[in-house]
Amino acid sequence: MSSAEPKLDRVVAVSEDEASRHENSKPSASFADSLARYRSWCDDVAIAIGEYQTWVEEQGGSDGEQDLRVYELADQLKSERLQVALVGEFSRGKTELLNAIFFSSFKQRLLPTAAGRTTMCPTELHFDESQPASVRLLPIETRKTPTTIAEYKITPVHWTTIHILRPNSAEEVRQAFLEANRTKNVSAWEAQELGLYTPEGGKRPSANTMVEVPAWRHAIINFPHPLLKRGLVVLDTPGLNALGVEPELTLRMLPEAHAVLFVLAADAGVTRSDMEVWNNHVAGARGVNSAGRFVVLNKIDILWDDLQDPKKIDDTLAQQVRETARILNVKPDNIFAVSAQKAMTGRAKSDRSLIERSGIAALEQRIARDVIPAKHEIIRGKVVYEVSGRLRDDCTLLSARATTIDKQLVQLRQLGGRNLDVIQKMVTRMREEKTRYDKELKGFETTRLTLSTQAKALLAPLSLVSLDTLIAESRKEMNDSWTTVGLKRGMDTFFAGTRMRIEEVSRRAESLKHEVEVIYDRLHAQYGFTRLQPARLALLPYVLDFNRLREKAEAFRDSPVTVMTEQHFVVNRFFITLVSQARHIFDECNRSTKGWFQALVTPLYKQLQDHRAAIEGQLDHLRKIHKNMDTLGSQVADLELARTGLGRELALLGGLLERIQRPVG
């Protein structure tokens, strides 16, 4: 390796001036530090969840389905990613913005931005430590199949891989990245079959007509950059035409992004094609409150003029920001005027004043301020909420056991000095109580079977069988016309069906929760069980997921690209993508509902078993004391030891609960 080639992770002794220049080449410390804190929080919560699961298994309370769910939640945190997507028309400087924000530590452009060269296929940048540094490329020919990009991601055999043997070599990395932008010439017939060419007037293209198309449908770059190592995932997208013919971008990839940067060019303003991208692919990507959606007015250096008054330049730029805000109907403070090219140059040359003038730091700090906390809240609302509920239930059960032991200790300590006849009567009474309780448990088996049957009914509307039935109904509404008119009918049927199914699950869950509460009340009255408060089934996140999917689907369906082409290919692929995304939401909703049911009934089952164990333990103590009064002291000592152990377990769980609920530092 040449000594001139920059290294990412090499630690060297540097002077204060060199250190300062190195700092100037980095992204905003606010963004990098916030991402590092968030990654650390995810890792710590995942470790705490793992320790909790270990405790459950050590207590003998292991359950296959519940264990699997806990492991899923921990794995979700370990693989947690912060996704940032860049969207805009061709030649708006999206790739240069990526270079400036994320890859300036190479001191040169890592992603290709040469004149006349533009992003040709959606490109994801991430880091998976289990895989070597590489560029994986999905051939454009896969567009002929009904398989989605998400489905292809789990079948590596279809991808072409370029390994990056020296990830610290900027030139080797740049050459590997260049491949994602390669194009090739194919016949117009094949381009039409790929859904990438529509002949004028619907005429059949000539056999000699050649069309330039992207060589690749999708690119995934696995690269050990520090920010990518901390969980950042970046999606660089092509222009309007590519967005129009790849519905998966609009329906899945952009809605999944936690930040969407819509990039405009200051020298072009907001063009008609910019508005099409904004209205059809960006405006609803982050839901009603638009959190995480930012407008980047790039190339502001076009306005810089050393011969002009700086204040006049600033006023012109401020006016352009206000006009852009008016056209897009967004707040001016959501528009960031930057020069990605000058930011890249400033960081490559460690020029602090040029970096400051480029405006890049304000954008980075805003992403750190708004996006990372919002992502944290999403995880708290799903993972932390579910695990915390389980932990609190276990703490409640341990407290109930501790209370039972305290009562037994009081009873045993009062036995000192009593005659054997009194103790015998107590033994007889405990035997009778055990007999009654054993009958209660037998009767409860019927209740358990009833609850299991209701659980199956609860999950039925969320099953794949139910979804496939809905898909078939939606296809029937389309009458196999595969036009936007038929698609509207199919979509109306599809989303009405999803809403009806979720509402039915919610209704059944509420009924089931009420039944369990009645059981708790009865057992509390008869046996003094701790009255737990079962949580409601929280389906709102999935309702919002479907709402966002519908918004994006309707925007794509009504977009000029879809309406004007009326391509069977595009409409068919759109419906396939829609169904694929809906399957994912249904699966998540199903697993969450199943986990909710287990959390609903498991504490009940545990209390029943704990109460039986307490009766048997108390009866055993009394028998031993009746047989030999000298054992009273040892029986009390055993219970005191058990009580101390429960105190330690409660402290352990309390500490884990505190770690899991702790906000990002």
N, C-alpha and C positions, 0 to 999 in steps of 0.2 A: 504493500500500500504506500502510495506517495505521501511524503510528509506534508504535502500541500493540501491533502484531502482533509476536510474538517471532520471531527469526531463529536458524536452526541454525548457520550457518557464518560469520556476520558476526564480524569481528575488531574489537574496540573497546578503547579504553584504559579500564581500570577501576581503582578503588581497591582496597586490600587487603581491605577489608570486602566490597566487591562481588564480588571474586574468590572470597572464602571462601564467600559465599552461592551463587555459581555452581557451585563444587565440590560443595556440599551437594545440588545438584539433579541431579548426575550419578549413574549407576550406580557400584557399587563399583569403585575404581581397579584393584583386583586383577583383576576380570573383564575390564574394558575393556582394560587393559594386556596381559593374557594373550592376549586375542583379537588385539590388534594385533601382538604378537610372533609368534603363530602365522601370521597373514596374511603378515607379513614373511618368515617362514621358507618358506612355500609359494611366495611370489614369487621368492625367491632360488634355491630349488631348481629352479623352472621355468626361470629364466634360465640356470642352470648346465646343465640338460638341453638347452636351446636351443643353448648354446655347444658342447656336446659334439656335437650333431647337425651343427652347422656344420663342426666339425673333421672328422667322418666324411665329409661331402660334399667337403671340400677334399682329403682323402686319396684320393678316388676310390673309396671303399668304400661308396658309396650303394647301397641296395637298396630297391626299392619297398615291399615289405611291412614290412621292418624300420623304414624311415623313417616309415611311417604309424604304426606302433606307438609309436615314440618321440614323435612329435607328439601322439598321443592321450594319452600319459602326461603330457606337459608341459601340454596343455590341461586335463587333469583337475586338475592343481595350480592352474592359473590360475583355474579356476572352482570351486575347493574351497570348500565351505560347512560351517558348523557349524549343525546343525539342532536346534532346541529345540521340543518339542511340549508343549502344555498340555492335560491331559485331566481331565475331571471332570463331575459331574452339573450340571444347570442351577442357576444362582444360587449357585455356590460362589466366585465372585469371580475367575475365570480372566482375564477381560479386564482387570479392574482391576490384577491382578498384572502383566500385560503393560505397562500404562501406567506402573506404578511402577518396574519394572526397566529398561525400554527407552526410554520416551518421556517421561520426566518433565522433560526439558530444555525442553519447550514451556510449562512452568509451568501447564498445564491438561491435562485428559484428552484425549488424541488419539483413542483408540478409544472408541466410545460405550458407556456403562455406565448409562444412565438406568434408573430403576425400571420394572419391567415389560418391559424390553427386554433380550434375551439374544442370544448368538451363534446364528444360525440356520443357517449353513452353514460348513463347514471353510474357514478363511481363512489363507492363506500371506502372510507379509510378508517381502520380500527386496529386494535392489537389483541391477538389471542396468543397467549404465551405457550399454548400447547402446539402451535403451528409455527413453522419457520417463516421468516420474512419472505413475502412473495406477492405477486400480482396474479389473481385468479380471474379468468375471463370466460364469460358465457357466450358461445357463438351466436351470431345473429340468426342462424338457421333455426334455433330453438323457438323462434316466434311462430313457426308453422305448427307447433304442438299446442295443446290446451293447457299444458303445465305452467304454473306460475313461477315467477322468480323465487319466491319464498320456498316453493316445493323443490326447485332445482338446487337450492342452497344445501339441502340435506342429501343430495346425490352427487358427490364430488366427481364421479366418473365423467360427467358431461362437461366439465370445465377444463380449460387449458391453463396450465400453471407456469409462470415464469418465476423461478427462485431468485431471490436477491442474496447472493452469497456474502456480500460485504455491505451490510446496511449502513456502515459509517462512511461509505464512499458516495458522495453526493452525485457523481457522474453516473455510477452504476445504477443508483436508485432512479435518477432522472430518465435514463434510457429505458429502464423497465416500465416506468410510469407512462412513457410515450406510447407504448403499445396500445393502451386503452383508447387512444384517439385515432387509431388507424382506420382507414376506410378502404373500400374496394368497389370495383365496378361489376355490376350484375345486369342481366337482361331486364328490361322493363317488366316482362312477364313474372320473373322471379321476385322482383321488387314489389310487384302488385300482390303476389302470393304472400310475401312477408308483411303486407299491410303498410308498406313504406312508400307507395307510389299510387297516385290516382290520376289516370289520363284525363286530359281536358275534354270536357263534353261527354265523358263516359265512353270515348272511342277505344277500340281495341288497339293496344300499342303495337308498333312495328317490331318484327323479330330482330331488327338490327339496332333498335333503340337500347342504349345502355344508361344505367342510372347509378350514381355514386351513393352507396349506403354505408353505414357504420359496419365495421367488421365484427363488432361485439355488441351484445345486447345489454350486458351488465358487467361491471368490474368491481372486484373486492380486493383492496390493498391491505395486506397485513404488515404493519410496520412498527418497530419498537421506538416510537417517538415518546418522550416523557409524558405529554398530555394524553396521548392515546393509551399509554400504559395505565393511566389513572382512570380510564373508562370513557374518554371522549370518543365519539363516533361522528365522523363528518360525512355528509352526503352532498356531492357535487352533481348538479343536474344539468342536462342539456337545455336547449331553448324550447320555444313553444311547440314546434312540430313534434319533437320527441315526447314532450309531456302529453300531447294529444293522442298519440298512438300507443302509449304504454300506460293504461289505466292504473296499473298497480302503483305507479309513482304517486298518483293523486289520491287513490283510495287507501293505500296502506303506508307507504314510506313517508310521505309528508305529514299525515296525521299522527304518526308515531314519533315524529321529531319533537323534541322539547323546546327547540328554538328554530324558527324559520326566518332566514335573512333574505328579504326580497331586494335584489340588487338592481338599481337603475344607474344610468350614466348621466352625469351633469351636462354633458355636451349634447345629449339627445332629448333630455326631458322625459316626460311620460308619453310614450308613443302609443298608438292603437294596439300594437301587439303586446306592449307592456301591460296595458289595461286588461287584455284577454288573459294573460298569465295571472295577473292579480285577482281578477274576478273569478276565474274558473279553477284556479289551482292553489291560491294562497289565502284569499280573504277569510275563509272559514276554517283554515287548517288548525287553529288553536282554540276553537270554540268561541262562545259568545264574548268573553271578556278580553280576547285577543292577547292574553298573556303569553309572552315568548315570541311574539311576531314583531319583527323589526324591519324598517325600510332603510336601506343603505344607499345614499346618493353618492355614487362613486365618481372618480375622475374629476374631483373639484379642482385639481391642479390646472385644468384647462382654463380656469378663471384667473389663475395667478399671473400677475404682470408687474414686473419690477418697476415699470414706468408709471404705474397707476397708484393712486392713493390707497393704502391698505384698508382704510375705513370704507371706501367705496366698494372695494372687493368684498369686504365682509357684508356690507348692506345688500349687494347683489346676491350673494350666497344665501343670506337670511330670507330674502324675498323668494328665492327659488325653493327653499325649504317650505315656506308657508304655502306657496302655490302647489307644491307636491302634496302637502298635507290636505289641502282643499280638494284636489282631484281624487285622491285615494280615500278621503273621508277618515283620516286618522289624526291623532294629536301630533303637533309639531315635535314634541319631545320624544316621539317614537321614530323620528327620522334622524339618521346620523350621516352628516356630510363628511366624507372621507376621501382620501387619495390612497388607495391600496398600493399603487405603484410607488409613491413617495414614501409610504410607510415601510415597504419592502426595502427600498434603497436606503432609507435612514437606518434601519436595523442592520442591514448588510454592512454599512459603513460606520455604525455606532454613532450616528449623528442625532443627538438628543433633540436639537431644535427642529430638525426636519420631521422626526417622529411626532413631536408635539403638534406641529403645524398640520400633519396629515390627518389628525382627528381620530386615529385608530384606537387610542386608549379609552376614549369615552364609550365606544361601542363594546369593547372588551369588559369594561367595568359594569356596563348595564346588563350584559349577559350574566355576569357573576351575581349582580344584585337581584335580578328578577327570576332568571331561569333556574338556577341551582336551588334556591329555596322552594320554588314551585314544585320542582321534581322531588324534593325532600318531603313535601306535604303529600304528594301522591303515594309515595312509599309508606309514609306513616299511616295513611288512610287505608291501605291494603295490608301490607305485611305486618307492620307494628300493631295495628288494631287487632288482627287475628291472633297473633302470638301472645300479645298482652292479655287478651281475654282468657286464653288457656292458662297462662301463668296465674292470673288472679283467681281462677277457679281452683287451681291446685293449692294456692295459698289459703283459700277459704276452707278447703277440705282438711288441710293440715291443722288449721286453727280449730276446726271441729273435733279432730282427733285429740288435740291438746286439751280441749275443754272436757272431753270424755275422760281422759286420764286424770285430770284435776279432780273430777267428781269421784273417780275410783279411789284416788289417794285419800280424799276426805273420808270416804266410807271405810277404807281399811284402817286408817289411823284411829277411827272411832271403835274398832273391834277390840282394842286392847282392854282386858279386864272383863270382857263379856264371856258367858258360859257357852258351852258347845251347843245347847238347845237353840239358842238365839241364832247361832251361825248356821245350824242345820235348817232352820226356817228360811233363812236368807238363800241358802243353796236351793231349797225346794222352789222358792219364788222365782229364782233366776232360771231354773229348768222350765218352769211353766212359761216364763216370758220367751225363752228360746223356742219352745214348741209353737207358741203363737206366731212368733216372727218367721219361723221356717214355713208355716202355712202362708204367711204374707208373701214370702219370696216365691213360693209355688204359684200363687195367684198372679204374681207380677210377671211371670213368664208369658202369660196371655197378653198382658199389657205390652211387653217387649215385642212380641210378634206383631201386635197391632201397629206399634210405632214403626217397625221395620217395613211393614206393608205401606204405611203412609209415606215413608221416606222414598220408596220406589215410585209412588204416585207423584211425590213432590218433584222428583228428578225427571220424570217422563217427558214433560214439555221441553226440556233442555237436551234431550237425547239426540244422537245423530239420526236416529230413525225419524224423529219428529222433524228435524231440520230437512232431511231428504224429502219428506212428504211436502213440506212447505216449498222447497225448490221445484218439485214437480208441478205443484199448483201454479207457481209463478211462471214457469216455462209454458204451461198450458195457456195462461193469460196472454202470453206473447204470441200465441198462435204460430210459433216458428217463423214469424215474419222477419225477425232480427233487424228491425228498424227502430229508430228512436221512439216512434209512436208505440210500437209493440213493447219496447223496453219500458216506457212509462207505465203501461198497464202491469207489466211484470213486477216492476219495482214497488208500485202501490200495494200489490198483493203481498209481496215479500216483506216489506217493512210493517204492514198492518199485522201480518202473521207473527213477526218477532215481538212486536209490542204486546199482542194478545197472549203470547206464551209467557213472557216475563210477568205480566200482570197476573196470570193464573198461578205461576210459581209463588209470587208474593202473597197472593190470597191463601194458598195452601200452607205456606210457611207460617203465616199469622195464626191460622187455625191450629197448626201443630204446636206452635209456641204456647198457645192458650192451654192446650191439653196438658202439656208438660208442667205448666205453672199450677194447674189444678192438682196434679199429682204431688208436686212439691208442697203445696199448702196442706194436703191431707197427711203426708208423712211428717210434716213439721208439727201438726196438731197431735198426731198419735205417738210419734217417737222422738220429737224434739229435733228433727233434722234441721240443718242450717237452710234457711230459705234463700236460695240463689235467685238472681234476677237474670233470666236468659236474655241474651242480646237479640235484637231484631236482625233479620236477614237483610244485609246491606247490598241491595242490587242497584243502587243509584249509579255507581261507577260504570256498570255495564249498560244501563239505560243511556247514559251520556255517551258511551262509546258508540252505541247504535245511532244515536242522534247525530253525532259527528259524521259517522259513516254515511248516513242518509244525506246530510248536507253536502258532503263532498261528492256523493254519487249524483245528486240532482244537478250540482254545478257542472260536473263533467258531462252528464247526459245532455244538458242544455247548451253546452259550449258550442261556438261556431264550428270548431273542428269536427265535432261529432255530428252536429245537425247537417252540415253542408256535405260531408262525405257520405253519410248513410251507408258506410261500409259494413257489410256482413261481418268482415273480419274484426273491425274495431268493436262493434256492438257485442259480438259473441265473446271476445276477449274481456270486454268490460264486465259482462254478466258473470263470467268465470271468476274474475278477480273479486267481484262483489261477494260472490258465494264463498270464496276462499277466506276472505277477511271475516265474513259473518261466522264461518265455522270456528275460526280462532276465538272470537268473542264468546260464542256459545260454549266452547270448551272451557274457557276461563270461568265463565259464569257457572257452569256445571260443577267444576272442581270447588269453587268457592261455596256453592250451595251445599255440596256434600260435606265440606269441612264444617260449615255452620251446623248441620244436623248432628255431626259427631260431637261438636262442642256443646250442643244443646242437651244431649242425652247422656254423655259420658260421665259428667259429675253426678248425675242421678244414680247411675249404676254403681259408681264408686262409693257413694254414701250408703247405698244399700249393703254393699259388701263390708264396708267399714263398720257399720252398726252391728252386723252379724259377728264380725271379728271381735268387737268390743264386748258383746254379750258372752261369747265363748271364753274370752280372756278373763272376764270378771268371774265367770263360773269356775274356771280353772283355779283362780286365786283362792276363791272361797273353799273349794274342795281341799286344796292343799292345807289351808289354815285349819279346816275342820278336822283333817286327819292329824295335823301336828301344829299346835299353836306356836311352836318355836319358829316356824317358817314365816310368821307374819312380818318380821323385820326384813327378811330377804325379799319377800314379795313387794313390800313398800320400796325397797332399794331398787328393785328391777323396774318398777313403774317410774320412779324418779329418774332413772337412767334413760328410759324411753322418752320421758318428758323433756329432758335436756337435749336429747337427739332431735326431737321435733323442733325445738327452739333453734337449733343450728340449721335444720332444713329450711325453716321459715326465713331465717336471716339470709341463707344462700339464695332462695327464690326472690326475696325482696331486693337483693343486690342485682340479680339478673334482670328483674323487672325495671329497676332504675336505669340500668345500662341500655336496655332496649328502648325505653321511652325518652332517653336523653336526647335533646335536640343536637343538631350539628354544631360543633364547637366554633 
